[in-house]
């Protein structure tokens, strides 16, 4: 009996001991597991924070576009481009790239605005434009100089002058007053007709183009496409004529070719170019645009905007 009871007590004690050991092991494992998971979560949080910080630090550099800063050209490039531009480009685009006889103002050009380092300008220079601009075979160094000079001129233009006119700036005139001036004091109706040469003119020219055509008729004002505005509006070319009376009494007439204080020149009916010292002959010049020239000295701002408002109704 005693032996059996002792064995039973030992067995029950051993059973309790075993349960205690197992419980301790389970608790230890659970604690270690939580610690590991806690460290893992902390590490993950730290990594996420570091990654976010890195993104925030790098964000400005990534957000800044490559074209945010204007390209920098050396003074030597700009000077070389200026010399080349003067010899090969200025006869069309003007000596300062602001537009000339037949070429548009490059400082106001949409193509130049989109260009960074010649990727837009280069193909046009080397390939030309059919019927408008010849191709120029430039080396990479020469082309870089031209690009540098054009961009330098464009930068200077932005600093010192306004290059565009808002449409709203031109919509201040009175149509009725403009029609009265056109038919009366302005004398426009003596040469022009709303149903003749001005029929539909507002559908061909708008805004500033129409105003320039009105004020500077006969000037070769090139548009962005290189097309002369008078031609685009369907207006016939206007060429002054001259009659030269020689000392012998003979008269020669033709299209005026050149005139200054020293020389008078014309192209006669046979197509010959003829010139004389102005001091040795008598001459008269007939310019159909004389009325426009006189009006430039008489126009008020109100007259200009009133006439423009009237012309804009001729569609």
Secondary structure, 3 states (H helix, E strand, C coil): CHHHHHHHHHHHHHHHHHHHHHHHHHHHHHHHHHHHHHHHHHHHHHHHHHHHHHHHHHHHHHHCCCCCCCCCCCHHHHHHHHHHHHHHCHHHHCCCCCCCCCCCCHHHCHHHHHCCCCCCHHHHHHHCECCCECCCCCCHHHHHHHHHHHHHHHHHHHHHCCCCCCHHHHCCCCHHHHHHHHHCCCCHHHCCCCCCCCCCHHHHCCHHHHHHHHHCCCCCCECCCCCEHHHHCCCCCCCCEEEEECCCCCEEEEEEEEECCCEEEEEECCCCEEEEEHHHCEEEEECCCHHHHHHHCCCCHHHHHHHHHHHCCCC
